[in-house]
Amino acid sequence: MLDREGYRPNVGIILANNLNQVFWGKRIREHSWQFPQGGINRGESPEEAMYRELHEEVGLRPEHVEVLGRTREWLRYDVPKQWVRREWRTSYKGQKQIWFLLRMVGRDTDVSLRASAHPEFDAWRWHDYWIPLESVIEFKREVYEKALVELSRHLFTHPAERRPKWTNPANGETQHNE
């Protein structure tokens, strides 16, 4: 299901523990890491899709989390043409996402990467809040930054903590964006 502009509606999930570290999942059989995310089915609200994806990809149920916030607007990213199936290249541009920030109220042992028949991740870990900006694939980085910045107010009281801090892979320098 694509919108008129060629974007697939999707949800992204930032899952934080009580130390404000975020869940970071390793894509199955790849060396790439990302937040849980997935498409919104026809007739499904973004919140319903978020809970479905949370269970399918992480094995958590609504009682394991508390919703702290969500992005106000859709955030979009384009998928590089070479990654798009040939038959979709004329109509598909990328993803448009509503991002949710969740607090884990369950235990780490509640996480199950094999909750569905088609697992997305084969490993996971907790990371400092801003670390994903360093290692997420380039074409998703801007959306990750926008989501993390917008939702950071729900976790951090000091304004300086709400600014992205990440190490530029090109030169190893720490970036502080404003």
ChimeraX attribute file (.defattr): number of C-alpha atoms within 10 A of each C-alpha:
attribute: neighborCount
match mode: 1-to-1
recipient: residues
	/A:1	12
	/A:2	14
	/A:3	13
	/A:4	9
	/A:5	10
	/A:6	18
	/A:7	20
	/A:8	21
	/A:9	22
	/A:10	23
	/A:11	28
	/A:12	28
	/A:13	24
	/A:14	24
	/A:15	25
	/A:16	24
	/A:17	18
	/A:18	10
	/A:19	12
	/A:20	17
	/A:21	18
	/A:22	25
	/A:23	22
	/A:24	24
	/A:25	21
	/A:26	18
	/A:27	18
	/A:28	15
	/A:29	10
	/A:30	9
	/A:31	7
	/A:32	13
	/A:33	19
	/A:34	22
	/A:35	21
	/A:36	23
	/A:37	21
	/A:38	22
	/A:39	20
	/A:40	22
	/A:41	14
	/A:42	9
	/A:43	8
	/A:44	12
	/A:45	11
	/A:46	21
	/A:47	16
	/A:48	14
	/A:49	21
	/A:50	25
	/A:51	17
	/A:52	20
	/A:53	24
	/A:54	24
	/A:55	19
	/A:56	22
	/A:57	24
	/A:58	24
	/A:59	19
	/A:60	23
	/A:61	16
	/A:62	15
	/A:63	9
	/A:64	16
	/A:65	20
	/A:66	15
	/A:67	13
	/A:68	15
	/A:69	18
	/A:70	21
	/A:71	18
	/A:72	12
	/A:73	11
	/A:74	15
	/A:75	20
	/A:76	19
	/A:77	17
	/A:78	14
	/A:79	15
	/A:80	11
	/A:81	14
	/A:82	8
	/A:83	8
	/A:84	14
	/A:85	10
	/A:86	10
	/A:87	8
	/A:88	11
	/A:89	14
	/A:90	11
	/A:91	13
	/A:92	22
	/A:93	21
	/A:94	20
	/A:95	23
	/A:96	23
	/A:97	26
	/A:98	23
	/A:99	29
	/A:100	23
	/A:101	25
	/A:102	21
	/A:103	21
	/A:104	22
	/A:105	15
	/A:106	16
	/A:107	11
	/A:108	13
	/A:109	6
	/A:110	14
	/A:111	18
	/A:112	19
	/A:113	21
	/A:114	16
	/A:115	15
	/A:116	14
	/A:117	7
	/A:118	11
	/A:119	16
	/A:120	20
	/A:121	23
	/A:122	15
	/A:123	14
	/A:124	18
	/A:125	12
	/A:126	16
	/A:127	16
	/A:128	13
	/A:129	24
	/A:130	21
	/A:131	16
	/A:132	21
	/A:133	22
	/A:134	17
	/A:135	15
	/A:136	17
	/A:137	13
	/A:138	9
	/A:139	12
	/A:140	16
	/A:141	16
	/A:142	15
	/A:143	19
	/A:144	23
	/A:145	18
	/A:146	15
	/A:147	25
	/A:148	23
	/A:149	17
	/A:150	18
	/A:151	22
	/A:152	21
	/A:153	16
	/A:154	13
	/A:155	18
	/A:156	12
	/A:157	10
	/A:158	9
	/A:159	9
	/A:160	11
	/A:161	15
	/A:162	21
	/A:163	19
	/A:164	19
	/A:165	19
	/A:166	19
	/A:167	16
	/A:168	13
	/A:169	10
	/A:170	6
	/A:171	7
	/A:172	10
	/A:173	10
	/A:174	12
	/A:175	13
	/A:176	11
	/A:177	10
	/A:178	9
